[in-house]
Amino acid sequence: MSETKRPLRVIQWSTGNAGRKALAGILRHPDLQLVGVHCHAESKRGRDAAELCGLDAPTGIRASDDVDALLALDADCVCYTAQGETRIRETIDDLCRILASGKNVVNTAIVSLVYPPFASPKLRDRLERACREGGTTFFTSGFDPGWSGDVMPLALASVCERVDSVRVSELMDYSTYADPGFTGVYFGFGRPLDYAAPLLQPGMLKGGWGGMVQLLADAFGMKLDEIREEHERLPAPETFECAMGRIERGSCAAVRFEVQGIVDGRPALVAAHVNRLRDDVGPDWDRLSAGRTSGYKIEIVGSPSLTCEIEPRGEDGDHNTAGITGTAMRVVNAIPAVCAADP
C-alpha cells in the first residue's frame, strides 16, 4: 500500500490585497495546509485566518506578529506577499531570515527579483547565502511583472521559427483598484503632472520591468545594447472620484510607460503599460480590441507573427480583482514545485 502524501505546510506572510487572496488560495488548495499567518496591523492580531480572507469556516489559526513563534513552526514554505518596494532593506532581512530558518519562500515583494540574474548582486548574494544556510529555494513572481512577461510570451514563441521582437503590454483601467496609498502614490495618480512619482524616477521602471526584458533576451539569445525607459502622463479632463481617490481636474489620470530592450539600435523586447483612471483619457494610447476594457496584449513579430489578448475577470467581474488574485495564485500554485526543487 502506498504511503499517503501529506500536504505541504504553509505560513502566509501578510494579509493585504494580494495576501488575502493568497490566504484563501492556500486554505482551498488540496495539497497545502495553512499552519500560520503573519500580520503587521494590530487590528488583525488574534483574528482567525478565515475571517481575514472572507471565508466562513473558522480555521483555528490566528494571525500573529510574533516572528520567532512563526519561524519555530514546522512549515515547508512561507508565502510572502508583504509590500516590499518601500521597505526593501526590511523585506530582504525578512526573506533571508525565513530562508535561513529552513523554510522555502514564494514571494511577490520586490519585483526586481523576478529574474535573479538581473537583480541587484548585493540582494541576490544575500538571498543565495540564506538559501545555502537553510537548504531552501526562493521564487518571486506575480501577474505583472511575472506571468504576463515570462510564461505567456515564451509559450507563444514556442510555435515560432524566428522571433524578431516581442511587446508585452498591460492595458488596464485602474479606477477600480483600491490602492491609493501605494499604487496611487507610486504612479502619481491625482498628483500634479510634474509630481516626482517614485515609479517614474530614473532607473525605477528598469528596476521593475528590466528583469522581464532581460529574461526574454536570454531566452531568445538576443544581446541587448541597453535597456531604455520612457513615460508620459495625461491630466484629468474634470474632477472625478474612483477607487484611487479623488482625482482633481488637471491632475494625473493616466500613465503610459515602456521599458525597451534595444537590439541593434531598435526596441526588440518591450514591457509596456497604459494605465488609465478613465477610459476617455489618452484616446490615442494603445488599448485592447473593441469590447475589451482591460488586460494584456502580447505581440510577437517573426515567423509566424502572433498577437494574443488576455482579458482577466475576477469572480466579481472586475479585472483588477482578477489581477490581484492572479498575482497571489501564481506563487501559491508554485509552492509544490518550489518545495520539490533542489535548494
C-alpha positions as CSV (number, residue, x, y, z in Angstrom):
1,M,0.0,0.0,0.0
2,S,1.5,3.4,-1.0
3,E,2.0,6.0,1.7
4,T,-0.5,8.9,1.6
5,K,1.3,12.1,0.7
6,R,1.0,14.7,3.4
7,P,0.0,18.3,2.4
8,L,2.7,20.9,2.4
9,R,2.6,23.1,5.5
10,V,2.5,26.8,4.7
11,I,2.7,30.1,6.6
12,Q,1.0,33.1,4.9
13,W,3.1,36.3,5.5
14,S,0.9,39.5,5.3
15,T,-2.8,39.8,4.5
16,G,-3.0,42.9,2.3
17,N,-4.6,43.0,-1.2
18,A,-2.6,40.0,-2.5
19,G,-2.2,38.4,0.9
20,R,-5.9,37.9,1.4
21,K,-6.2,36.2,-2.0
22,A,-3.2,34.0,-1.2
23,L,-4.6,33.1,2.2
24,A,-7.9,32.0,0.7
25,G,-6.0,30.1,-2.1
26,I,-3.9,28.2,0.5
27,L,-6.9,27.2,2.5
28,R,-8.7,25.9,-0.6
29,H,-5.7,24.2,-2.1
30,P,-5.9,20.4,-1.7
31,D,-2.1,19.9,-1.4
32,L,-1.5,22.7,1.1
33,Q,-2.1,23.1,4.8
34,L,-2.1,26.5,6.5
35,V,-0.1,26.4,9.8
36,G,0.4,30.1,10.5
37,V,-0.4,33.7,9.5
38,H,1.8,36.8,9.9
39,C,0.2,40.2,10.2
40,H,1.6,43.7,10.7
41,A,-1.6,45.6,11.7
42,E,-2.6,45.5,15.4
43,S,-6.3,45.2,14.3
44,K,-5.6,41.8,12.7
45,R,-3.7,40.2,15.5
46,G,-5.6,37.3,17.0
47,R,-8.2,37.1,14.3
48,D,-8.9,33.8,12.6
49,A,-7.3,33.2,9.1
50,A,-10.7,32.6,7.6
51,E,-12.1,35.9,8.8
52,L,-9.1,37.7,7.3
53,C,-9.8,36.4,3.8
54,G,-13.6,36.3,3.8
55,L,-14.1,32.6,4.3
56,D,-16.9,31.3,6.6
57,A,-15.4,28.1,8.3
58,P,-13.0,29.0,11.1
59,T,-9.5,27.5,10.8
60,G,-8.4,27.9,14.4
61,I,-5.2,29.6,13.1
62,R,-4.9,33.1,14.3
63,A,-2.8,35.9,12.9
64,S,0.3,36.9,14.8
65,D,3.2,39.4,14.6
66,D,5.5,37.1,16.6
67,V,8.1,36.3,14.0
68,D,10.1,33.9,16.4
69,A,7.0,31.9,17.1
70,L,6.1,31.7,13.4
71,L,9.5,30.6,12.4
72,A,9.5,27.9,15.1
73,L,6.5,26.3,13.4
74,D,7.1,23.1,11.3
75,A,6.5,24.6,7.9
76,D,7.7,23.7,4.4
77,C,7.1,27.1,2.8
78,V,6.3,30.8,3.5
79,C,4.1,32.7,1.1
80,Y,5.4,36.2,1.4
81,T,3.2,38.9,0.0
82,A,4.1,41.9,2.1
83,Q,4.6,45.3,0.5
84,G,8.3,45.4,-0.2
85,E,9.1,48.3,-2.6
86,T,9.1,51.0,0.1
87,R,10.9,48.8,2.6
88,I,13.5,46.9,0.6
89,R,16.0,46.5,3.5
90,E,13.4,45.2,5.9
91,T,11.9,42.9,3.3
92,I,15.3,41.4,2.4
93,D,16.0,40.9,6.1
94,D,12.7,39.1,6.5
95,L,13.2,36.9,3.4
96,C,16.8,36.0,4.4
97,R,15.7,35.1,8.0
98,I,12.9,32.9,6.7
99,L,15.1,31.1,4.1
100,A,17.9,30.6,6.6
101,S,15.4,29.0,9.1
102,G,14.9,26.2,6.7
103,K,11.6,27.3,5.0
104,N,11.2,27.7,1.3
105,V,9.7,31.0,0.1
106,V,7.4,32.1,-2.7
107,N,7.3,35.9,-2.9
108,T,5.5,38.8,-4.6
109,A,7.6,41.5,-2.9
110,I,10.4,43.5,-4.7
111,V,9.6,42.8,-8.4
112,S,13.2,43.2,-9.5
113,L,13.7,39.7,-8.1
114,V,11.5,38.1,-10.8
115,Y,14.7,37.3,-12.8
116,P,17.5,36.8,-10.4
117,P,20.3,37.2,-13.0
118,F,19.1,40.8,-13.5
119,A,18.6,41.6,-9.8
120,S,21.0,43.6,-7.7
121,P,24.0,41.4,-7.0
122,K,24.0,42.6,-3.4
123,L,20.4,41.5,-2.8
124,R,20.9,38.3,-4.8
125,D,24.0,37.3,-2.9
126,R,22.3,37.8,0.4
127,L,19.4,35.6,-0.6
128,E,21.7,32.9,-2.1
129,R,23.6,32.7,1.2
130,A,20.4,32.4,3.1
131,C,19.2,29.6,0.8
132,R,22.5,27.8,1.3
133,E,22.3,28.1,5.0
134,G,18.7,26.9,5.2
135,G,18.9,24.4,2.3
136,T,15.9,26.3,0.8
137,T,14.6,27.6,-2.5
138,F,13.3,31.1,-3.3
139,F,10.8,32.1,-6.1
140,T,9.5,35.6,-6.9
141,S,6.6,36.2,-9.4
142,G,3.3,37.9,-9.9
143,F,0.8,38.7,-12.6
144,D,2.9,41.6,-14.0
145,P,5.9,41.5,-13.8
146,G,5.8,37.8,-13.8
147,W,3.3,35.6,-15.6
148,S,2.4,38.1,-18.4
149,G,6.1,38.6,-19.3
150,D,7.6,35.1,-18.9
151,V,5.3,32.1,-19.4
152,M,2.9,33.8,-21.9
153,P,5.4,35.1,-24.4
154,L,7.6,32.1,-24.2
155,A,4.6,29.7,-24.7
156,L,3.5,31.7,-27.7
157,A,7.1,31.9,-29.1
158,S,7.3,28.1,-29.0
159,V,5.5,27.9,-32.3
160,C,7.7,30.4,-34.0
161,E,10.6,29.6,-36.4
162,R,12.0,33.1,-35.8
163,V,11.4,35.9,-33.2
164,D,12.3,39.4,-34.3
165,S,10.5,41.3,-31.5
166,V,8.2,40.9,-28.5
167,R,6.0,43.5,-27.0
168,V,4.1,42.7,-23.7
169,S,1.5,45.4,-22.8
170,E,-0.6,45.9,-19.7
171,L,-3.6,47.9,-20.8
172,M,-5.5,48.4,-17.7
173,D,-8.2,50.7,-16.2
174,Y,-7.0,51.2,-12.6
175,S,-10.2,53.1,-11.5
176,T,-11.5,50.1,-9.5
177,Y,-8.1,49.3,-8.0
178,A,-8.4,50.4,-4.3
179,D,-4.8,51.1,-3.6
180,P,-4.3,54.9,-3.4
181,G,-1.8,54.6,-0.6
182,F,0.8,52.7,-2.6
183,T,-0.1,52.4,-6.4
184,G,-1.7,55.8,-6.4
185,V,1.3,57.5,-4.9
186,Y,3.9,55.4,-6.9
187,F,2.2,56.2,-10.2
188,G,1.4,59.8,-9.2
189,F,-2.4,59.4,-9.8
190,G,-4.2,62.5,-8.6
191,R,-1.0,64.5,-8.2
192,P,0.3,67.3,-10.5
193,L,1.8,66.2,-13.8
194,D,5.2,67.4,-12.6
195,Y,4.9,65.5,-9.3
196,A,8.1,63.3,-8.7
197,A,6.2,60.0,-8.9
198,P,8.5,57.4,-7.4
199,L,7.9,54.8,-10.2
200,L,8.9,57.4,-12.9
201,Q,12.2,58.4,-11.4
202,P,15.3,57.4,-13.5
203,G,16.1,53.7,-13.1
204,M,12.8,52.7,-11.3
205,L,11.0,51.4,-14.4
206,K,14.1,49.5,-15.5
207,G,14.4,48.0,-12.0
208,G,10.8,46.8,-12.0
209,W,10.4,45.5,-15.6
210,G,14.0,45.2,-16.8
211,G,14.3,41.7,-15.4
212,M,11.4,40.6,-17.6
213,V,13.1,42.2,-20.7
214,Q,16.4,40.5,-19.8
215,L,14.7,37.2,-19.3
216,L,13.2,37.3,-22.8
217,A,16.6,38.4,-24.3
218,D,18.3,35.5,-22.7
219,A,15.6,33.0,-23.7
220,F,15.8,34.2,-27.4
221,G,19.6,34.5,-27.4
222,M,19.4,38.2,-28.1
223,K,22.2,40.5,-26.9
224,L,20.9,43.8,-25.6
225,D,22.7,47.0,-26.4
226,E,20.9,48.7,-23.5
227,I,17.6,49.0,-21.6
228,R,15.8,52.3,-22.1
229,E,12.9,53.9,-20.2
230,E,10.2,56.3,-21.4
231,H,7.0,57.5,-19.8
232,E,4.2,60.0,-20.3
233,R,1.3,61.3,-18.1
234,L,-2.0,62.8,-19.0
235,P,-4.4,65.1,-17.0
236,A,-8.0,64.5,-15.8
237,P,-10.4,66.5,-18.0
238,E,-12.6,67.1,-15.0
239,T,-12.7,66.2,-11.3
240,F,-14.0,62.7,-10.5
241,E,-13.9,60.0,-7.8
242,C,-12.7,56.5,-8.2
243,A,-11.2,53.7,-6.0
244,M,-7.8,55.5,-6.4
245,G,-9.4,58.5,-4.6
246,R,-10.5,62.0,-5.7
247,I,-8.8,63.0,-9.0
248,E,-8.9,66.7,-9.4
249,R,-9.2,68.3,-12.9
250,G,-5.7,68.7,-14.4
251,S,-4.0,66.2,-12.1
252,C,-2.6,62.9,-13.3
253,A,-5.3,60.5,-14.6
254,A,-3.3,58.2,-16.9
255,V,0.3,56.9,-17.1
256,R,2.0,55.3,-20.1
257,F,5.5,53.8,-19.9
258,E,7.8,51.5,-21.7
259,V,10.9,49.5,-20.8
260,Q,12.7,48.8,-24.0
261,G,15.4,46.2,-24.7
262,I,17.4,47.6,-27.5
263,V,18.9,45.2,-30.0
264,D,20.9,46.6,-33.0
265,G,19.6,50.0,-32.3
266,R,15.9,49.1,-32.2
267,P,13.4,48.3,-29.4
268,A,13.2,44.5,-29.9
269,L,11.8,43.5,-26.4
270,V,9.4,45.9,-24.8
271,A,7.4,45.8,-21.5
272,A,4.7,48.5,-21.8
273,H,2.0,49.8,-19.5
274,V,-1.0,52.0,-20.3
275,N,-2.9,52.6,-17.0
276,R,-5.9,54.9,-17.0
277,L,-8.4,56.0,-14.4
278,R,-11.0,56.8,-17.1
279,D,-11.4,55.3,-20.5
280,D,-11.7,58.6,-22.3
281,V,-8.2,59.8,-21.1
282,G,-5.5,59.1,-23.7
283,P,-7.8,58.1,-26.6
284,D,-4.7,57.7,-28.9
285,W,-2.9,55.4,-26.5
286,D,-2.9,51.7,-27.0
287,R,-5.8,49.6,-25.9
288,L,-7.3,46.2,-26.4
289,S,-9.7,45.3,-29.2
290,A,-13.2,46.8,-29.3
291,G,-15.4,45.5,-26.5
292,R,-12.5,44.7,-24.2
293,T,-11.6,47.2,-21.5
294,S,-8.6,45.9,-19.6
295,G,-6.0,43.2,-19.9
296,Y,-2.8,42.2,-21.6
297,K,-1.6,42.2,-25.2
298,I,1.4,40.1,-26.3
299,E,2.6,40.9,-29.8
300,I,5.4,38.7,-31.4
301,V,6.8,39.7,-34.8
302,G,8.6,36.9,-36.5
303,S,7.7,33.8,-38.4
304,P,4.8,33.4,-37.8
305,S,3.8,36.7,-36.1
306,L,1.3,36.4,-33.3
307,T,-1.0,38.7,-31.3
308,C,-2.6,37.4,-28.1
309,E,-5.1,39.4,-26.0
310,I,-6.0,38.3,-22.5
311,E,-8.9,39.9,-20.7
312,P,-8.9,38.8,-17.0
313,R,-12.1,38.8,-14.9
314,G,-12.5,38.2,-11.2
315,E,-15.4,36.4,-9.6
316,D,-17.0,39.8,-9.2
317,G,-16.4,40.5,-12.8
318,D,-13.7,43.1,-12.2
319,H,-10.3,42.9,-14.0
320,N,-8.4,44.4,-11.1
321,T,-9.7,41.7,-8.8
322,A,-8.5,39.1,-11.3
323,G,-5.1,40.7,-11.4
324,I,-4.7,40.6,-7.6
325,T,-6.0,37.0,-7.5
326,G,-3.6,36.1,-10.3
327,T,-0.7,37.7,-8.5
328,A,-1.4,35.6,-5.4
329,M,-2.2,32.4,-7.1
330,R,0.9,32.5,-9.4
331,V,3.1,31.9,-6.2
332,V,0.6,29.8,-4.3
333,N,0.3,27.3,-7.1
334,A,4.1,27.3,-7.4
335,I,4.6,26.1,-3.8
336,P,4.7,22.3,-4.6
337,A,7.3,22.9,-7.3
338,V,9.4,25.2,-5.2
339,C,9.4,22.8,-2.3
340,A,10.3,19.9,-4.6
341,A,13.2,21.8,-6.2
342,D,16.8,21.4,-5.2
343,P,17.9,24.1,-2.7
